[in-house]
Amino acid sequence: MKINKTNAARLLDKEKISYELIPYEVNENDLSAIHVAANLGENIDQVFKTLVLQGDKNGYFVCVIPGDKEVNLKMAAKASGNKNCDMIPMKELLPATGYIRGACSPVGMKKHFPTYIHQSCLNYPYIYVSAGQRGLQIKIDPNELIKVVKAEVCPLFEV
């Protein structure tokens, strides 16, 4: 099966970062990372979702967390240098990032936003993040992902 490269994959190629594109079956009624992990037969703690938030001081920023977790807004605000923050409205996602819900990759957004990744990513030799289209994940060493998106590793939810 021929897998078309996404912008995220092309950007990783350009940076000479090793990764794998892993296809999965899309369920339009369930775009959750939990569905993706089950479909891939992978541990949900290794399938990360990409969330875009807006802070009261610093504007948009990105949080990358395990798929079954909820971002703690206080912790995300603190990490990003904001007093408060919230998820951006769905209608702002595509114009801000170039990605749609269920296919938002931390790699290759329209412009670079400050990115924060949960520290648990370092517990694994590889994690999955969206490749920028529904039905496709990037399997990547978390250290390589951190480097390419210039992410800060920090706590983003209560353990």
C-alpha positions as CSV (number, residue, x, y, z in Angstrom):
1,M,0.0,0.0,0.0
2,K,1.4,3.4,-1.0
3,I,1.3,5.9,1.8
4,N,1.4,9.5,0.6
5,K,3.8,11.7,2.6
6,T,2.2,14.5,4.6
7,N,3.8,17.9,5.2
8,A,4.8,16.6,8.7
9,A,6.6,13.7,7.1
10,R,8.3,15.9,4.5
11,L,9.5,18.2,7.3
12,L,11.0,15.2,9.2
13,D,12.7,14.1,6.0
14,K,14.2,17.5,5.5
15,E,15.5,17.5,9.1
16,K,16.9,13.9,8.5
17,I,14.8,12.5,11.4
18,S,14.0,8.9,11.4
19,Y,10.3,7.9,11.8
20,E,7.7,5.5,10.4
21,L,4.3,6.4,8.9
22,I,1.7,4.0,10.3
23,P,-1.7,3.9,8.7
24,Y,-4.9,3.0,10.7
25,E,-8.6,2.6,10.1
26,V,-10.4,5.9,10.6
27,N,-13.8,6.0,12.4
28,E,-15.4,9.4,11.7
29,N,-17.5,9.0,14.8
30,D,-14.6,8.3,17.0
31,L,-11.5,10.4,16.3
32,S,-10.0,9.8,19.8
33,A,-6.5,8.7,20.4
34,I,-8.0,5.8,22.4
35,H,-9.5,4.5,19.1
36,V,-6.2,5.0,17.3
37,A,-4.3,3.1,20.0
38,A,-6.7,0.2,19.9
39,N,-6.5,0.1,16.1
40,L,-2.7,0.1,16.2
41,G,-2.6,-2.5,19.0
42,E,-0.5,-0.1,21.0
43,N,-0.3,1.1,24.6
44,I,-2.5,4.3,24.9
45,D,0.3,5.9,27.0
46,Q,2.4,5.9,23.8
47,V,-0.3,7.4,21.5
48,F,-0.1,11.2,22.0
49,K,-2.7,13.7,21.1
50,T,-1.9,17.3,20.0
51,L,-4.0,20.0,21.6
52,V,-3.9,23.7,20.7
53,L,-4.6,26.2,23.4
54,Q,-4.7,29.9,23.8
55,G,-3.2,31.7,26.7
56,D,-4.3,35.1,28.1
57,K,-0.8,36.6,27.6
58,N,1.1,34.6,25.0
59,G,-1.5,33.5,22.4
60,Y,-1.6,30.1,20.9
61,F,0.5,27.2,22.1
62,V,0.5,23.4,21.7
63,C,0.3,20.6,24.3
64,V,1.2,17.0,23.4
65,I,-0.1,14.5,25.9
66,P,-1.0,10.8,26.1
67,G,-4.3,10.0,24.4
68,D,-6.3,9.0,27.4
69,K,-5.3,12.0,29.5
70,E,-6.9,15.5,30.0
71,V,-4.6,18.5,29.9
72,N,-4.7,20.4,33.2
73,L,-5.3,24.0,32.2
74,K,-3.6,25.5,35.2
75,M,-0.4,23.4,34.6
76,A,-0.5,24.2,30.9
77,A,-0.9,28.0,31.6
78,K,2.0,27.9,34.1
79,A,4.3,25.9,31.6
80,S,3.5,28.4,28.8
81,G,3.9,31.6,30.9
82,N,0.2,32.4,31.0
83,K,-2.1,33.1,33.9
84,N,-5.0,31.4,32.2
85,C,-5.6,29.3,29.1
86,D,-8.2,27.4,27.3
87,M,-8.6,25.1,24.3
88,I,-9.1,27.1,21.1
89,P,-12.5,26.9,19.4
90,M,-12.7,24.1,16.8
91,K,-13.3,26.7,14.0
92,E,-9.9,28.3,14.7
93,L,-7.9,25.0,14.5
94,L,-7.6,24.8,10.7
95,P,-6.9,28.5,10.1
96,A,-4.3,28.6,12.9
97,T,-2.5,25.3,12.3
98,G,-3.4,24.1,8.8
99,Y,-4.8,20.9,10.4
100,I,-8.3,19.5,11.1
101,R,-9.6,17.8,14.2
102,G,-8.4,14.3,14.4
103,A,-5.4,15.1,12.3
104,C,-3.5,17.8,14.2
105,S,0.2,17.1,14.2
106,P,2.7,18.9,16.4
107,V,5.0,18.8,13.3
108,G,4.6,21.2,10.4
109,M,1.9,23.6,11.6
110,K,1.4,26.7,9.5
111,K,3.7,28.5,11.9
112,H,5.7,27.4,14.9
113,F,3.9,27.7,18.2
114,P,5.5,27.1,21.6
115,T,5.1,23.4,22.2
116,Y,5.0,21.5,25.5
117,I,5.1,17.7,25.7
118,H,4.2,15.6,28.7
119,Q,7.3,14.2,30.4
120,S,6.0,10.6,30.2
121,C,7.0,10.6,26.6
122,L,10.6,10.0,27.8
123,N,9.5,6.6,29.3
124,Y,9.3,5.1,25.8
125,P,11.7,4.3,22.9
126,Y,9.0,5.6,20.5
127,I,5.6,7.4,20.7
128,Y,2.9,8.1,18.1
129,V,1.6,11.5,17.0
130,S,-0.7,12.4,14.2
131,A,1.0,12.6,10.8
132,G,-1.3,15.5,9.8
133,Q,-4.1,13.5,8.2
134,R,-6.8,11.2,9.6
135,G,-5.7,7.6,9.3
136,L,-2.0,8.2,9.5
137,Q,0.3,8.3,12.6
138,I,4.0,9.1,12.9
139,K,6.0,6.6,15.0
140,I,9.0,8.5,16.3
141,D,11.6,8.6,19.1
142,P,10.3,11.2,21.6
143,N,13.7,12.9,21.8
144,E,13.7,13.4,18.0
145,L,10.1,14.9,18.2
146,I,11.2,17.2,21.1
147,K,14.1,18.4,19.0
148,V,12.2,19.0,15.8
149,V,9.3,20.9,17.3
150,K,11.5,22.6,19.9
151,A,9.3,21.3,22.7
152,E,9.6,21.8,26.4
153,V,9.2,18.6,28.4
154,C,7.0,19.2,31.5
155,P,4.0,18.0,33.6
156,L,0.7,18.8,31.9
157,F,-1.8,16.8,33.9
158,E,-2.2,15.5,37.5
159,V,-0.8,12.0,37.8
